[in-house]
Amino acid sequence: MKAKIHPKYYTNCKVTCACGNTFTTGSVLPEIKVDICSACHPFFT
């Protein structure tokens, strides 16, 4: 892999849903805010 062209990878990215549910995942962003998650989407309930 070439040096200095890849974005930083955050292993503990905090994902926050509008319903208040939070979980962690890996991402190139340190924090993600979403409108729908598996806790509040009608398909999963």
C-alpha positions in Angstrom: 0.0 0.0 0.0 1.2 3.5 -0.7 2.0 5.7 2.3 0.0 8.8 3.2 -2.9 8.2 0.7 -5.2 6.1 2.9 -7.6 7.7 5.5 -7.2 7.1 9.2 -9.3 4.1 10.3 -11.1 4.4 13.7 -11.7 1.0 15.3 -14.1 2.5 17.9 -16.4 4.7 15.8 -19.4 5.6 17.9 -22.7 5.4 16.0 -25.7 7.3 17.5 -29.2 6.9 16.3 -32.0 9.5 16.5 -33.9 7.1 18.9 -31.0 7.2 21.4 -29.5 3.8 20.6 -25.7 3.7 20.4 -23.1 1.1 19.3 -19.5 1.0 18.1 -18.1 -0.1 14.8 -15.1 0.5 12.6 -15.1 3.4 10.1 -13.0 6.2 8.6 -15.1 8.7 10.6 -14.7 9.0 14.4 -18.5 9.5 15.0 -21.6 8.8 12.9 -25.2 10.0 13.5 -28.0 8.0 11.8 -31.8 8.5 11.6 -32.8 4.8 11.7 -31.2 1.7 13.3 -32.1 -1.9 13.9 -33.6 -0.9 17.3 -36.2 1.5 15.9 -36.8 0.4 12.3 -40.2 -1.2 11.9 -38.8 -4.2 10.0 -36.7 -5.2 13.0 -39.3 -4.6 15.7 
